[in-house]
């Protein structure tokens, strides 16, 4: 994949991979936090949908989406660990709690 293209995802999601924009998106601490939280929560919702989906084709689409979200998460995580490891730890603790709440609400 070239660094100057845009990767369009499902349901209107878009991640810009342009040369200058990528540097800003993945070095700015606020952007890193946003990517980390958003990709994590979207992965969780997608995983829940995947588990209930019966269509093979749709499960393949959801699996691809989860892989992309996982890649975004770990890319942002790696960069945030270098720039602000304390904030990363705090965010991951918050995400864990949020997922527990979502799972409990979702299962009821």
N, C-alpha and C positions, 0 to 999 in steps of 0.2 A: 504494500500500500504506500502510495506517495504521501509525503508529509503535507502537501498543499491541497489535499482534497477534503471534502466534507463527507462524513459518514452519517447517513440518515438511518435512524433506527425505527422501531415500531411505533405506531400511533403518534407520529409527529415528533418523536424525540430526535434530537440532532446534536452531534458532537463535532465541533470544528477542530480540524487537525491541521490548520494552516500553520506555516512556519512561525510567524510572529505571534499569532493567537495561541498556539499550543504552548509556547513559552510562558505567556501571561497566565493561561488557564492552569497550568501545572506548576507554577512557581508562586503565584499569589496565594498566601495562606488562607484567605477567605474563600477563594475559588476551590482550593484543595478540600477544605472542610465541606463545602457545598457538594462537590462531586462525591466525596466519601459518604456522606449521609444519604444523598439522593440515590446513588447507585446501590447502597446497602438496602435501603427500604424498598426500592423498586425490585431488587432481586428477591426479597422476601415475598412480596405480593405476587410476583411472577411464579415463584416456587409453589405457592399455595394454589394458584390457578393451574399450574402444571399437574399437580397431584390429583386434581379433580377432573382434568380434561380426558376425554375418551378418544378424541380424534388423533390419529397418528400424525397427520400433517401438522395440526396445531401444536401438538407436543414437540415436534421437531422445531417449529418456530420459537416456541417458548424456551426450549433448550438452548437455541442459538442466542436468544436474548439474554438468558441467564449467564452464558459464557462471556458475552460482551460486558454485561454489568460487572461481572467478577473481575474482568481485566481492568475496567475503569477504576474499580474500588482499590485493587492492589497497586495500580499505578499511582493513584492519589495517596494511598497509604504510605508507599515508599517515599514519596516526596515530602509528605508531611512529617514522617519520622525523621527526616534529615533537617527540616526547618523548625519543627516545633513538637518534639516528642511528648511533652507534657499534655499539649492540647490533643494529640492523637489518643493518648491513654484516656483522657476525659471523654472524648467523643465515642470511643469504642465502648466505654462503660455505659454511656447514655444510650447508645444504639442497642446494646444488649437488653437494657431495661425496656426500651420501646418495643423491641421485638417480643419480649415476654408478654407485654400488655396486649399487643396486636394478636398474638397467638391465642391468648386466653379469650379475647373478645371474639375472635374468628371461630374458635371451637365451640362457643356457647350457642 
